[in-house]
Structure formats: C-alpha cells, structure tokens
Amino acid sequence: MTRIIAGGARGIRLAVPARGTRPTSDRVRESLFAGLESAGALDGARVLDLYAGSGALGLEALSRGAASVDLVELSRPAAAIARDNIGRVERSLGGSGLGRVHAVSADAFLRGSVATFDLVFLDPPYELGEADLAATLALLAPRRADDGLVVVERSRHSPQPSWPAGIELARERAYGDTVIWQAH
C-alpha cells in the first residue's frame, strides 16, 4: 500500500499500477521529504514529477504545501491511476486544479513546455540508459526555476547522473538499493 505520509492529505491511500512502476518506499519518501521541508523547498512550489507512475512523489509534495504538481507518465494505464490519485488528494485538500497529468514521455513534455518548476522529481525506470537520462536532464535545465531543486532516484548500481551545465550536485543519499541525488 502506498499512502500520503504527511501534510493536508496525510493517510490518503494511493492506487499503484499493477505493473511497470516501482513506487518509492515510505521510508525513502519520509526521509527525502523531511529534508525538503527543512530546506523550505515545498511551500508554494511548482512541482514536476517525471516518470510519475502513481504520482506518489508529486502528490506528497502537494500534500505538504506545494502550489501545484504536473505528473508526467507515458504509460496510459499508469497515467489514469495518477489522475485518480490527484482527485483523491485534491478532495482531501479541499481544492481542485492543483494537479495535472500529462500522458506523454518525459522528453516530449519538456520539449513542449514553457513552464518553469521549483522542484523536479525524476524516478525513471531502472532500465533507462544513462545517455537517455542525461538527455532528459539537459532538456530539463531550462525548465528549472533559477533556484529550483532536481531530485533523481535510481538504483544504487547506477552511476551518478551526468548533470548538464547549470545544474550541480548538492547531496547524495543511499537507502538500501535506492540512491537519491539532489541537485540545484
């Protein structure tokens, strides 16, 4: 079971696609978001969750004070589940129009967007190649707000991402088989 850990939608259960996604564990999300909250990275943030799956990362940010979230998920079944999850969280928060789902690839979304984001999550499939991830990060660079934060989640067996010009690694943390890189 995946659920919202804290904030206005605390305890809301999120549906998870039956296959094709790898939800971030509660333990990893709890640690990640404790750091983001203490850094003031969530209040009023415009959040982008690439490779969103169920949308758990972006929706956790929304529950904890982000202003909006865009969930990008190529898989149509997973995108439909993310859309339902947005509805659950929005009802709990007493609002609507806070979240949007884009059923396109991460790269297509970034190529077509003119918006900028304060906080960006990338939790790509483990099989995504390093060159493909580097290309996505390069497309992301102009979509990141000046003081925006980028969070990449990968297997501990994956190398550190290749950061494009203008984005620099700030922190790296390992949680079992998961590594989180934070860059600004």
C-alpha positions as CSV (number, residue, x, y, z in Angstrom):
1,M,0.0,0.0,0.0
2,T,1.2,3.5,-0.9
3,R,-0.1,6.4,1.1
4,I,0.5,10.1,1.6
5,I,2.8,10.3,4.7
6,A,2.2,13.8,5.9
7,G,0.5,17.1,5.3
8,G,-3.1,18.0,4.5
9,A,-3.7,14.7,2.7
10,R,-2.0,12.6,5.3
11,G,-3.1,9.0,5.2
12,I,-4.8,9.1,1.8
13,R,-4.2,5.7,0.1
14,L,-2.9,5.9,-3.4
15,A,-3.6,3.4,-6.1
16,V,-0.5,1.9,-7.7
17,P,-0.3,0.4,-11.2
18,A,-0.2,-3.4,-11.2
19,R,3.0,-3.5,-13.2
20,G,5.5,-1.3,-14.9
21,T,6.3,1.0,-12.0
22,R,8.4,0.9,-8.9
23,P,6.9,3.0,-6.1
24,T,9.3,4.8,-3.8
25,S,9.1,3.2,-0.4
26,D,7.6,5.1,2.5
27,R,10.9,5.1,4.3
28,V,12.7,6.8,1.4
29,R,9.9,9.3,0.8
30,E,9.8,10.2,4.5
31,S,13.5,10.9,4.7
32,L,13.5,12.8,1.4
33,F,10.6,15.0,2.3
34,A,11.9,15.7,5.8
35,G,14.9,17.2,4.1
36,L,12.9,19.1,1.5
37,E,10.6,20.6,4.2
38,S,13.5,21.7,6.4
39,A,15.1,23.4,3.4
40,G,11.8,25.2,2.6
41,A,11.6,23.6,-0.8
42,L,7.9,22.7,-0.7
43,D,5.9,25.8,0.4
44,G,4.2,27.2,-2.7
45,A,6.4,25.2,-5.0
46,R,5.6,24.4,-8.6
47,V,6.4,20.7,-8.8
48,L,7.2,18.5,-11.8
49,D,7.2,14.7,-11.3
50,L,8.7,13.0,-14.4
51,Y,8.2,9.2,-14.8
52,A,5.5,9.7,-12.2
53,G,3.9,6.2,-12.1
54,S,1.2,6.6,-9.4
55,G,2.3,10.2,-8.7
56,A,3.3,9.5,-5.1
57,L,6.3,11.8,-5.1
58,G,4.5,14.8,-6.6
59,L,1.3,14.2,-4.6
60,E,3.3,14.0,-1.3
61,A,4.8,17.4,-2.2
62,L,1.2,18.8,-2.9
63,S,0.0,17.4,0.5
64,R,2.9,19.2,2.2
65,G,2.3,22.7,0.7
66,A,3.3,22.8,-2.9
67,A,1.1,25.1,-5.0
68,S,0.8,22.7,-8.0
69,V,2.0,19.5,-9.5
70,D,2.4,18.2,-13.0
71,L,2.7,14.4,-13.3
72,V,4.3,13.1,-16.5
73,E,3.7,9.4,-17.2
74,L,4.0,7.8,-20.6
75,S,2.0,4.6,-19.7
76,R,-1.7,5.4,-20.3
77,P,-2.9,2.9,-17.6
78,A,-0.5,4.4,-15.0
79,A,-1.5,8.0,-16.1
80,A,-5.1,7.1,-15.5
81,I,-4.3,5.9,-12.0
82,A,-2.2,9.0,-11.3
83,R,-5.3,11.1,-12.4
84,D,-7.5,9.2,-9.9
85,N,-4.9,9.8,-7.2
86,I,-4.8,13.5,-7.9
87,G,-8.6,13.5,-7.4
88,R,-8.3,11.8,-4.0
89,V,-5.6,14.2,-2.8
90,E,-7.4,17.3,-4.1
91,R,-10.6,16.3,-2.4
92,S,-8.7,15.8,0.9
93,L,-7.1,19.2,0.5
94,G,-10.4,20.9,-0.4
95,G,-9.3,22.1,-3.8
96,S,-9.2,21.3,-7.4
97,G,-7.0,22.1,-10.4
98,L,-3.9,21.7,-8.2
99,G,-2.6,18.7,-10.2
100,R,-2.4,17.8,-13.9
101,V,-1.4,14.5,-15.6
102,H,0.4,14.5,-18.9
103,A,0.3,11.1,-20.7
104,V,3.5,11.7,-22.8
105,S,7.1,10.9,-22.5
106,A,9.3,13.0,-20.2
107,D,11.3,14.3,-23.1
108,A,8.2,15.2,-25.1
109,F,6.7,17.1,-22.2
110,L,10.0,19.0,-21.6
111,R,10.3,19.9,-25.3
112,G,6.7,21.2,-25.4
113,S,6.6,23.1,-22.1
114,V,7.4,26.7,-21.4
115,A,6.7,26.5,-17.7
116,T,9.4,26.5,-15.0
117,F,9.4,24.4,-11.9
118,D,10.8,24.9,-8.4
119,L,11.1,21.2,-7.6
120,V,11.5,18.3,-10.1
121,F,11.4,14.6,-9.3
122,L,12.9,12.1,-11.8
123,D,12.4,8.4,-10.9
124,P,13.0,6.8,-14.3
125,P,12.7,3.1,-14.9
126,Y,16.0,1.4,-13.9
127,E,16.4,0.2,-17.5
128,L,16.6,3.8,-18.8
129,G,20.1,4.2,-20.1
130,E,22.5,6.8,-18.7
131,A,22.7,8.6,-22.0
132,D,18.9,8.9,-22.1
133,L,18.8,10.2,-18.6
134,A,21.5,12.8,-19.4
135,A,19.4,13.9,-22.5
136,T,16.3,14.3,-20.3
137,L,18.3,16.3,-17.7
138,A,19.6,18.6,-20.5
139,L,16.0,19.2,-21.7
140,L,15.0,19.9,-18.0
141,A,17.7,22.5,-17.4
142,P,15.8,25.4,-19.0
143,R,12.5,24.3,-17.3
144,R,14.1,24.5,-13.8
145,A,13.5,27.8,-11.9
146,D,16.7,29.7,-11.0
147,D,16.8,28.3,-7.5
148,G,15.0,25.1,-8.4
149,L,15.9,21.7,-7.0
150,V,16.2,18.5,-9.0
151,V,15.8,15.1,-7.3
152,V,16.8,11.9,-9.1
153,E,16.1,8.4,-7.7
154,R,17.9,5.4,-9.1
155,S,19.3,2.0,-8.2
156,R,22.5,2.1,-6.1
157,H,24.0,0.2,-9.0
158,S,23.5,3.2,-11.3
159,P,26.2,5.8,-11.7
160,Q,25.6,9.4,-10.7
161,P,23.7,11.2,-13.4
162,S,25.6,13.4,-15.9
163,W,24.4,16.8,-14.8
164,P,24.1,19.4,-17.6
165,A,25.6,22.9,-17.4
166,G,23.8,24.9,-14.8
167,I,22.7,22.0,-12.5
168,E,25.2,20.9,-9.8
169,L,25.0,18.0,-7.3
170,A,24.2,19.2,-3.8
171,R,23.6,15.9,-2.0
172,E,23.7,12.1,-2.4
173,R,22.0,9.6,0.0
174,A,21.7,5.9,-0.2
175,Y,18.7,3.9,1.2
176,G,19.3,0.2,0.7
177,D,19.1,-0.4,-3.0
178,T,18.0,3.2,-3.7
179,V,20.1,6.3,-4.2
180,I,18.7,9.9,-4.2
181,W,20.7,12.7,-5.8
182,Q,19.7,16.3,-5.1
183,A,21.0,19.0,-7.4
184,H,20.4,22.7,-7.8
